């Protein structure tokens, strides 16, 4: 233990010397190669070290000035160094924007150089994670360019673009800007191509749900070929967060204009996924799924007191409207599958409760109190 402590102290003592040498090359050297090497060293040293990120914060203004160079080597080396300086460091994120990095970054988004476009998109993703930076980035003209990259960029740039747009969408006024750039179509295309359980799908689904607050977004989704189906597939196979966003998106459509959006949703086979969500979803997903099922039936209003408004009645009502043959059989099959899932979940829950009570000598009253306290 003492040896490890001494090694850490020795490393800490070396940091100021390494920082000073690197800063000297970056600031004072007239040799372009030395400046590029200094930027590369900063990138390497700050990759995993928060201490180096703090010590090299003074290099930010010089690295930003390298972004304005006509040399692509300067651009790439400084941009990658700034990226690592910004990771997990809120102060550095803000300092990079304050130093004027957005102007050259916007230029890189327009560049024909694919690598520079990728690096610039990744940089904006990191910088947009800061709430302080969001207004400045929003007003910089970045959003239209990010939507363009979402449409035509490389696979990695598309992923970083949707993550950045999601970060910026927390400012509600940005949603109308994103919509005006016709973002629904590239969002649907990305949703179709990425894994349904991925973080990309989560952000993509969340962004689509937010855009469906507007009629323009709802119309764009239904007009896009396979748009509603892409959301339904996320509802069926996504992560819990993605499924919650997907059912939320479809619910917004039905709540805004049930007569218009009911059929486009039903024809994509949404019912089995909704039934599963009523059993397996998060609490919010379960509530939204049940509400959507009610809206999808022939009449969204509860039945009379003599005919209970059960899930079975709701499903039978829906199936009777969309299936020509064996309607009752299909409804029963859907419900049977849902009940089976519910029973399996209940059995697992009972098994977990039984494990708490394993010691045979434990009195029943104590066992029950132990279970209830968990």
C-alpha positions as a Markdown table, in Angstrom:
| # | Residue | x | y | z |
|---|---|---|---|---|
| 1 | Unk | 0.0 | 0.0 | 0.0 |
| 2 | Unk | 2.8 | 2.4 | 0.9 |
| 3 | Unk | 4.5 | 1.7 | -2.4 |
| 4 | Unk | 1.4 | 2.5 | -4.3 |
| 5 | Unk | 0.9 | 5.8 | -2.4 |
| 6 | Unk | 4.5 | 6.8 | -3.2 |
| 7 | Unk | 4.0 | 6.0 | -6.9 |
| 8 | Unk | 0.9 | 8.2 | -7.0 |
| 9 | Unk | 2.8 | 11.0 | -5.2 |
| 10 | Unk | 5.7 | 10.7 | -7.6 |
| 11 | Unk | 3.3 | 10.8 | -10.6 |
| 12 | Unk | 1.6 | 13.9 | -9.2 |
| 13 | Unk | 5.0 | 15.6 | -8.8 |
| 14 | Unk | 5.8 | 14.9 | -12.5 |
| 15 | Unk | 2.5 | 16.5 | -13.8 |
| 16 | Unk | 3.5 | 20.2 | -13.5 |
| 17 | Unk | 6.8 | 19.5 | -15.3 |
| 18 | Unk | 5.0 | 17.6 | -18.2 |
| 19 | Unk | 2.4 | 20.3 | -18.4 |
| 20 | Unk | 4.9 | 23.2 | -18.6 |
| 21 | Unk | 7.0 | 21.5 | -21.3 |
| 22 | Unk | 3.9 | 20.8 | -23.4 |
| 23 | Unk | 2.5 | 24.3 | -22.9 |
| 24 | Unk | 5.8 | 25.8 | -23.9 |
| 25 | Unk | 5.8 | 23.8 | -27.2 |
| 26 | Unk | 2.2 | 24.8 | -27.8 |
| 27 | Unk | 2.6 | 28.5 | -27.1 |
| 28 | Unk | 6.2 | 29.5 | -27.9 |
| 29 | Unk | 7.4 | 27.2 | -30.6 |
| 30 | Unk | 7.5 | 28.5 | -34.2 |
| 31 | Unk | 7.7 | 24.9 | -35.5 |
| 32 | Unk | 4.2 | 23.8 | -36.8 |
| 33 | Unk | 5.2 | 20.1 | -36.1 |
| 34 | Unk | 6.0 | 21.0 | -32.5 |
| 35 | Unk | 2.5 | 22.6 | -32.0 |
| 36 | Unk | 0.8 | 19.6 | -33.6 |
| 37 | Unk | 2.8 | 17.2 | -31.3 |
| 38 | Unk | 1.9 | 19.3 | -28.3 |
| 39 | Unk | -1.8 | 19.0 | -29.2 |
| 40 | Unk | -1.4 | 15.3 | -29.6 |
| 41 | Unk | 0.3 | 15.0 | -26.2 |
| 42 | Unk | -2.5 | 17.0 | -24.6 |
| 43 | Unk | -5.0 | 14.6 | -26.2 |
| 44 | Unk | -3.1 | 11.6 | -25.0 |
| 45 | Unk | -2.6 | 12.9 | -21.4 |
| 46 | Unk | -6.2 | 14.0 | -20.9 |
| 47 | Unk | -7.8 | 10.9 | -22.4 |
| 48 | Unk | -8.4 | 9.3 | -19.0 |
| 49 | Unk | -7.0 | 11.8 | -16.4 |
| 50 | Unk | -9.2 | 14.4 | -14.8 |
| 51 | Unk | -6.0 | 15.9 | -13.2 |
| 52 | Unk | -4.5 | 16.6 | -16.6 |
| 53 | Unk | -7.8 | 18.0 | -17.9 |
| 54 | Unk | -7.6 | 20.5 | -15.0 |
| 55 | Unk | -3.9 | 21.3 | -15.5 |
| 56 | Unk | -4.3 | 21.8 | -19.3 |
| 57 | Unk | -7.4 | 24.1 | -19.2 |
| 58 | Unk | -5.0 | 26.9 | -19.9 |
| 59 | Unk | -4.2 | 25.4 | -23.3 |
| 60 | Unk | -7.8 | 25.8 | -24.5 |
| 61 | Unk | -7.5 | 29.3 | -26.0 |
| 62 | Unk | -4.4 | 28.2 | -28.0 |
| 63 | Unk | -6.0 | 25.0 | -29.2 |
| 64 | Unk | -9.0 | 27.0 | -30.3 |
| 65 | Unk | -6.8 | 29.3 | -32.3 |
| 66 | Unk | -5.4 | 26.2 | -34.1 |
| 67 | Unk | -8.9 | 25.4 | -35.1 |
| 68 | Unk | -8.9 | 28.5 | -37.3 |
| 69 | Unk | -5.7 | 27.4 | -39.2 |
| 70 | Unk | -6.0 | 26.5 | -42.8 |
| 71 | Unk | -4.0 | 23.3 | -42.0 |
| 72 | Unk | -6.1 | 20.3 | -41.6 |
| 73 | Unk | -3.4 | 18.7 | -39.5 |
| 74 | Unk | -3.7 | 21.6 | -37.1 |
| 75 | Unk | -7.5 | 21.4 | -37.1 |
| 76 | Unk | -7.6 | 17.6 | -36.4 |
| 77 | Unk | -4.9 | 17.6 | -33.7 |
| 78 | Unk | -6.4 | 20.6 | -31.8 |
| 79 | Unk | -10.0 | 19.4 | -32.2 |
| 80 | Unk | -9.2 | 15.9 | -30.7 |
| 81 | Unk | -7.3 | 17.6 | -27.8 |
| 82 | Unk | -10.3 | 19.8 | -27.1 |
| 83 | Unk | -12.6 | 16.8 | -27.2 |
| 84 | Unk | -10.7 | 15.1 | -24.4 |
| 85 | Unk | -10.4 | 18.3 | -22.4 |
| 86 | Unk | -14.2 | 18.6 | -22.4 |
| 87 | Unk | -15.0 | 15.1 | -21.4 |
| 88 | Unk | -16.4 | 14.9 | -17.9 |
| 89 | Unk | -15.3 | 18.5 | -17.2 |
| 90 | Unk | -18.1 | 21.1 | -17.1 |
| 91 | Unk | -15.7 | 24.1 | -16.7 |
| 92 | Unk | -13.7 | 23.1 | -19.7 |
| 93 | Unk | -16.9 | 22.7 | -21.8 |
| 94 | Unk | -17.9 | 26.2 | -21.0 |
| 95 | Unk | -14.4 | 27.6 | -21.5 |
| 96 | Unk | -14.1 | 26.0 | -24.9 |
| 97 | Unk | -17.3 | 27.7 | -26.1 |
| 98 | Unk | -16.3 | 31.0 | -24.5 |
| 99 | Unk | -13.0 | 30.9 | -26.3 |
| 100 | Unk | -14.8 | 31.0 | -29.6 |
| 101 | Unk | -14.7 | 27.3 | -30.7 |
| 102 | Unk | -18.2 | 27.3 | -32.2 |
| 103 | Unk | -17.4 | 29.4 | -35.3 |
| 104 | Unk | -14.7 | 27.0 | -36.6 |
| 105 | Unk | -16.8 | 24.0 | -35.5 |
| 106 | Unk | -19.7 | 25.2 | -37.6 |
| 107 | Unk | -17.3 | 25.6 | -40.6 |
| 108 | Unk | -16.2 | 22.0 | -40.1 |
| 109 | Unk | -19.8 | 20.8 | -40.2 |
| 110 | Unk | -20.0 | 22.4 | -43.7 |
| 111 | Unk | -16.6 | 20.9 | -44.7 |
| 112 | Unk | -16.2 | 18.3 | -47.5 |
| 113 | Unk | -13.7 | 16.6 | -45.2 |
| 114 | Unk | -15.6 | 13.7 | -43.7 |
| 115 | Unk | -13.2 | 13.3 | -40.8 |
| 116 | Unk | -13.5 | 16.9 | -39.8 |
| 117 | Unk | -17.3 | 16.7 | -40.0 |
| 118 | Unk | -17.2 | 13.7 | -37.7 |
| 119 | Unk | -14.9 | 15.3 | -35.2 |
| 120 | Unk | -16.9 | 18.5 | -35.2 |
| 121 | Unk | -20.1 | 16.6 | -34.6 |
| 122 | Unk | -18.6 | 14.7 | -31.7 |
| 123 | Unk | -17.3 | 17.9 | -30.2 |
| 124 | Unk | -20.7 | 19.5 | -30.4 |
| 125 | Unk | -22.2 | 16.4 | -28.7 |
| 126 | Unk | -19.8 | 16.8 | -25.8 |
| 127 | Unk | -20.2 | 20.6 | -25.5 |
| 128 | Unk | -24.0 | 20.4 | -25.8 |
| 129 | Unk | -24.1 | 18.3 | -22.6 |
| 130 | Unk | -23.6 | 21.5 | -20.7 |
| 131 | Unk | -26.8 | 23.4 | -19.9 |
| 132 | Unk | -24.8 | 26.7 | -20.0 |
| 133 | Unk | -23.6 | 26.0 | -23.5 |
| 134 | Unk | -27.0 | 25.1 | -25.0 |
| 135 | Unk | -28.3 | 28.6 | -25.7 |
| 136 | Unk | -25.1 | 29.6 | -27.5 |
| 137 | Unk | -25.0 | 26.4 | -29.5 |
| 138 | Unk | -28.7 | 26.8 | -30.4 |
| 139 | Unk | -28.1 | 30.3 | -31.7 |
| 140 | Unk | -25.0 | 29.4 | -33.7 |
| 141 | Unk | -26.8 | 27.9 | -36.6 |
| 142 | Unk | -25.7 | 24.4 | -35.7 |
| 143 | Unk | -29.2 | 22.7 | -35.8 |
| 144 | Unk | -29.8 | 22.8 | -39.5 |
| 145 | Unk | -26.3 | 21.5 | -40.2 |
| 146 | Unk | -26.8 | 18.7 | -37.6 |
| 147 | Unk | -30.0 | 17.7 | -39.3 |
| 148 | Unk | -28.2 | 17.6 | -42.6 |
| 149 | Unk | -25.5 | 15.3 | -41.1 |
| 150 | Unk | -28.3 | 13.2 | -39.7 |
| 151 | Unk | -29.6 | 12.8 | -43.2 |
| 152 | Unk | -26.3 | 12.4 | -45.2 |
| 153 | Unk | -23.4 | 11.9 | -42.7 |
| 154 | Unk | -21.4 | 8.9 | -41.9 |
| 155 | Unk | -22.9 | 6.3 | -39.6 |
| 156 | Unk | -21.0 | 7.6 | -36.6 |
| 157 | Unk | -21.7 | 11.2 | -37.4 |
| 158 | Unk | -25.4 | 10.4 | -37.6 |
| 159 | Unk | -25.4 | 8.8 | -34.2 |
| 160 | Unk | -23.5 | 11.8 | -32.7 |
| 161 | Unk | -25.9 | 14.2 | -34.5 |
| 162 | Unk | -29.0 | 12.7 | -33.1 |
| 163 | Unk | -27.5 | 12.7 | -29.6 |
| 164 | Unk | -26.6 | 16.4 | -30.0 |
| 165 | Unk | -30.1 | 17.2 | -31.3 |
| 166 | Unk | -31.6 | 15.4 | -28.3 |
| 167 | Unk | -29.4 | 17.5 | -25.9 |
| 168 | Unk | -30.5 | 20.7 | -27.6 |
| 169 | Unk | -34.2 | 19.6 | -27.7 |
| 170 | Unk | -34.5 | 20.1 | -24.0 |
| 171 | Unk | -34.8 | 23.8 | -24.9 |
| 172 | Unk | -38.4 | 23.7 | -26.2 |
| 173 | Unk | -37.9 | 26.5 | -28.7 |
| 174 | Unk | -35.4 | 24.3 | -30.6 |
| 175 | Unk | -38.0 | 21.7 | -31.4 |
| 176 | Unk | -39.7 | 24.0 | -33.9 |
| 177 | Unk | -36.3 | 24.6 | -35.5 |
| 178 | Unk | -35.6 | 20.9 | -35.7 |
| 179 | Unk | -39.0 | 20.3 | -37.3 |
| 180 | Unk | -38.6 | 23.0 | -39.8 |
| 181 | Unk | -35.5 | 21.2 | -41.1 |
| 182 | Unk | -37.6 | 18.1 | -41.9 |
| 183 | Unk | -35.9 | 16.0 | -39.3 |
| 184 | Unk | -38.6 | 13.3 | -39.0 |
| 185 | Unk | -37.5 | 11.5 | -42.2 |
| 186 | Unk | -33.8 | 11.0 | -41.2 |
| 187 | Unk | -34.8 | 10.2 | -37.7 |
| 188 | Unk | -37.1 | 7.4 | -38.9 |
| 189 | Unk | -34.3 | 6.1 | -41.2 |
| 190 | Unk | -31.9 | 6.0 | -38.3 |
| 191 | Unk | -34.5 | 4.3 | -36.1 |
| 192 | Unk | -34.9 | 1.6 | -38.8 |
| 193 | Unk | -31.2 | 0.9 | -39.1 |
| 194 | Unk | -30.0 | 0.9 | -35.5 |
| 195 | Unk | -30.4 | -1.8 | -32.8 |
| 196 | Unk | -33.7 | -1.4 | -31.0 |
| 197 | Unk | -32.0 | -1.9 | -27.6 |
| 198 | Unk | -29.3 | 0.7 | -28.2 |
| 199 | Unk | -28.8 | 4.1 | -26.6 |
| 200 | Unk | -29.2 | 5.6 | -30.1 |
| 201 | Unk | -32.7 | 4.2 | -30.3 |
| 202 | Unk | -33.5 | 5.6 | -26.9 |
| 203 | Unk | -32.4 | 9.2 | -27.9 |
| 204 | Unk | -34.0 | 8.9 | -31.3 |
| 205 | Unk | -37.3 | 7.7 | -29.8 |
| 206 | Unk | -37.3 | 10.4 | -27.2 |
| 207 | Unk | -36.6 | 13.1 | -29.8 |
| 208 | Unk | -39.5 | 11.8 | -32.0 |
| 209 | Unk | -41.8 | 11.8 | -29.0 |
| 210 | Unk | -41.0 | 15.4 | -28.3 |
| 211 | Unk | -41.5 | 16.4 | -32.0 |
| 212 | Unk | -44.9 | 14.8 | -32.0 |
| 213 | Unk | -46.1 | 17.6 | -29.6 |
| 214 | Unk | -46.6 | 19.5 | -32.9 |
| 215 | Unk | -49.1 | 18.7 | -35.7 |
| 216 | Unk | -46.3 | 19.1 | -38.2 |
| 217 | Unk | -44.4 | 16.3 | -36.5 |
| 218 | Unk | -47.4 | 14.0 | -36.3 |
| 219 | Unk | -48.2 | 14.6 | -40.0 |
| 220 | Unk | -44.6 | 14.0 | -41.0 |
| 221 | Unk | -44.4 | 10.7 | -39.2 |
| 222 | Unk | -47.6 | 9.3 | -40.8 |
| 223 | Unk | -46.5 | 10.6 | -44.2 |
| 224 | Unk | -43.1 | 9.0 | -44.0 |
| 225 | Unk | -43.1 | 5.5 | -45.4 |
| 226 | Unk | -42.7 | 3.0 | -42.6 |
| 227 | Unk | -42.7 | 5.9 | -40.0 |
| 228 | Unk | -45.4 | 4.6 | -37.7 |
| 229 | Unk | -44.2 | 1.0 | -38.1 |
| 230 | Unk | -40.7 | 2.1 | -37.0 |
| 231 | Unk | -42.1 | 3.4 | -33.8 |
| 232 | Unk | -44.2 | 0.3 | -33.3 |
| 233 | Unk | -41.1 | -1.9 | -33.7 |
| 234 | Unk | -39.4 | 0.1 | -31.0 |
| 235 | Unk | -42.5 | -0.4 | -28.8 |
| 236 | Unk | -42.1 | -4.1 | -29.3 |
| 237 | Unk | -38.4 | -4.6 | -29.1 |
| 238 | Unk | -36.7 | -1.6 | -27.5 |
| 239 | Unk | -35.3 | -1.0 | -24.1 |
| 240 | Unk | -37.8 | 0.0 | -21.3 |
| 241 | Unk | -36.9 | 3.7 | -21.9 |
| 242 | Unk | -37.3 | 3.4 | -25.7 |
| 243 | Unk | -40.6 | 1.5 | -25.3 |
| 244 | Unk | -41.9 | 4.2 | -23.0 |
| 245 | Unk | -41.1 | 6.9 | -25.5 |
| 246 | Unk | -42.6 | 4.9 | -28.4 |
| 247 | Unk | -45.9 | 4.3 | -26.7 |
| 248 | Unk | -45.9 | 7.9 | -25.6 |
| 249 | Unk | -45.4 | 9.0 | -29.2 |
| 250 | Unk | -48.3 | 6.9 | -30.4 |
| 251 | Unk | -50.5 | 8.1 | -27.6 |
| 252 | Unk | -49.8 | 11.8 | -28.4 |
| 253 | Unk | -51.0 | 11.1 | -32.0 |
| 254 | Unk | -54.3 | 9.5 | -30.8 |
| 255 | Unk | -55.0 | 12.0 | -28.2 |
| 256 | Unk | -54.4 | 14.9 | -30.6 |
| 257 | Unk | -56.8 | 13.5 | -33.3 |
| 258 | Unk | -58.1 | 10.0 | -32.7 |
| 259 | Unk | -60.1 | 9.9 | -35.9 |
| 260 | Unk | -57.1 | 10.7 | -38.0 |
| 261 | Unk | -54.4 | 8.6 | -36.4 |
| 262 | Unk | -56.3 | 5.5 | -35.1 |
| 263 | Unk | -56.2 | 3.6 | -38.4 |
| 264 | Unk | -52.5 | 4.3 | -39.3 |
| 265 | Unk | -51.5 | 3.0 | -35.9 |
| 266 | Unk | -53.8 | 0.0 | -35.9 |
| 267 | Unk | -52.7 | -1.2 | -39.3 |
| 268 | Unk | -49.1 | -1.6 | -38.2 |
| 269 | Unk | -50.1 | -4.4 | -35.7 |
| 270 | Unk | -49.5 | -2.4 | -32.5 |
| 271 | Unk | -52.0 | -4.4 | -30.3 |
| 272 | Unk | -49.7 | -7.4 | -29.2 |
| 273 | Unk | -46.9 | -4.9 | -28.2 |
| 274 | Unk | -49.4 | -2.8 | -26.3 |
| 275 | Unk | -50.8 | -5.9 | -24.5 |
| 276 | Unk | -47.3 | -6.9 | -23.5 |
| 277 | Unk | -46.6 | -3.4 | -22.2 |
| 278 | Unk | -49.6 | -3.4 | -20.0 |
| 279 | Unk | -48.0 | -6.3 | -18.2 |
| 280 | Unk | -44.2 | -5.9 | -18.6 |
| 281 | Unk | -43.7 | -2.2 | -19.1 |
| 282 | Unk | -42.6 | 0.5 | -16.7 |
| 283 | Unk | -45.4 | 1.9 | -14.6 |
| 284 | Unk | -45.7 | 4.9 | -17.0 |
| 285 | Unk | -45.6 | 2.5 | -20.0 |
| 286 | Unk | -48.4 | 0.4 | -18.6 |
| 287 | Unk | -50.6 | 3.4 | -18.0 |
| 288 | Unk | -49.9 | 4.8 | -21.5 |
| 289 | Unk | -50.5 | 1.5 | -23.2 |
| 290 | Unk | -53.8 | 0.9 | -21.4 |
| 291 | Unk | -54.9 | 4.5 | -22.3 |
| 292 | Unk | -53.9 | 4.0 | -25.9 |
| 293 | Unk | -55.8 | 0.7 | -26.1 |
| 294 | Unk | -58.9 | 2.5 | -25.0 |
| 295 | Unk | -58.5 | 5.1 | -27.7 |
| 296 | Unk | -57.9 | 2.5 | -30.4 |
| 297 | Unk | -61.2 | 0.7 | -29.8 |
| 298 | Unk | -64.2 | 1.6 | -31.8 |
| 299 | Unk | -65.5 | 3.9 | -29.2 |
| 300 | Unk | -63.0 | 5.4 | -26.7 |
| 301 | Unk | -65.7 | 5.8 | -24.0 |
| 302 | Unk | -66.3 | 3.2 | -21.2 |
| 303 | Unk | -69.1 | 0.8 | -21.7 |
| 304 | Unk | -72.3 | 0.7 | -19.5 |
| 305 | Unk | -72.1 | -0.5 | -15.9 |
| 306 | Unk | -73.7 | -3.8 | -17.0 |
| 307 | Unk | -70.7 | -4.5 | -19.4 |
| 308 | Unk | -67.4 | -3.9 | -17.6 |
| 309 | Unk | -64.8 | -2.0 | -19.4 |
| 310 | Unk | -62.2 | -4.7 | -19.0 |
| 311 | Unk | -59.0 | -5.2 | -21.0 |
| 312 | Unk | -60.7 | -8.2 | -22.6 |
| 313 | Unk | -63.6 | -6.1 | -23.9 |
| 314 | Unk | -61.3 | -3.4 | -25.1 |
| 315 | Unk | -59.2 | -5.9 | -27.1 |
| 316 | Unk | -62.2 | -7.8 | -28.5 |
| 317 | Unk | -63.7 | -4.4 | -29.6 |
| 318 | Unk | -60.5 | -3.4 | -31.4 |
| 319 | Unk | -60.0 | -6.8 | -33.1 |
| 320 | Unk | -63.6 | -6.8 | -34.3 |
| 321 | Unk | -62.8 | -3.6 | -36.2 |
| 322 | Unk | -59.6 | -4.6 | -37.9 |
| 323 | Unk | -59.8 | -8.4 | -38.6 |
| 324 | Unk | -62.2 | -10.0 | -41.0 |
| 325 | Unk | -61.9 | -13.7 | -40.0 |
| 326 | Unk | -61.5 | -15.5 | -36.7 |
| 327 | Unk | -61.7 | -12.3 | -34.8 |
| 328 | Unk | -62.7 | -13.9 | -31.5 |
| 329 | Unk | -59.9 | -16.4 | -31.9 |
| 330 | Unk | -57.2 | -13.7 | -32.4 |
| 331 | Unk | -58.4 | -11.7 | -29.5 |
| 332 | Unk | -58.4 | -14.8 | -27.2 |
| 333 | Unk | -54.9 | -15.7 | -28.4 |
| 334 | Unk | -53.6 | -12.2 | -27.7 |
| 335 | Unk | -55.1 | -12.2 | -24.2 |
| 336 | Unk | -53.9 | -15.8 | -23.5 |
| 337 | Unk | -50.3 | -14.7 | -24.4 |
| 338 | Unk | -50.6 | -11.7 | -22.1 |
| 339 | Unk | -52.0 | -13.8 | -19.3 |
| 340 | Unk | -49.2 | -16.3 | -19.7 |
| 341 | Unk | -46.6 | -13.6 | -19.4 |
| 342 | Unk | -48.4 | -12.2 | -16.3 |
| 343 | Unk | -48.5 | -15.6 | -14.7 |
| 344 | Unk | -44.8 | -16.2 | -15.3 |
| 345 | Unk | -44.0 | -12.8 | -13.7 |
| 346 | Unk | -46.2 | -13.6 | -10.7 |
| 347 | Unk | -44.5 | -17.0 | -10.3 |
| 348 | Unk | -41.1 | -15.4 | -10.3 |
| 349 | Unk | -42.3 | -12.9 | -7.8 |
| 350 | Unk | -43.6 | -15.7 | -5.5 |
| 351 | Unk | -40.3 | -17.6 | -5.8 |
| 352 | Unk | -38.4 | -14.5 | -4.8 |
| 353 | Unk | -40.7 | -14.1 | -1.8 |
| 354 | Unk | -40.3 | -17.7 | -0.9 |
| 355 | Unk | -36.5 | -17.4 | -0.9 |
| 356 | Unk | -36.8 | -14.8 | 1.9 |
| 357 | Unk | -38.6 | -17.4 | 4.0 |
| 358 | Unk | -36.3 | -20.3 | 3.3 |
| 359 | Unk | -35.3 | -21.1 | 7.0 |
| 360 | Unk | -38.0 | -23.6 | 8.2 |
| 361 | Unk | -37.6 | -22.6 | 11.8 |
| 362 | Unk | -38.6 | -19.0 | 11.1 |
| 363 | Unk | -42.1 | -18.2 | 12.5 |
| 364 | Unk | -44.6 | -17.3 | 9.8 |
| 365 | Unk | -45.4 | -13.9 | 11.3 |
| 366 | Unk | -41.7 | -13.0 | 11.2 |
| 367 | Unk | -41.4 | -14.2 | 7.7 |
| 368 | Unk | -44.4 | -12.1 | 6.5 |
| 369 | Unk | -43.1 | -9.0 | 8.2 |
| 370 | Unk | -39.7 | -9.5 | 6.6 |
| 371 | Unk | -41.3 | -9.8 | 3.2 |
| 372 | Unk | -43.5 | -6.8 | 3.6 |
| 373 | Unk | -40.5 | -4.6 | 4.7 |
| 374 | Unk | -38.5 | -5.2 | 1.6 |
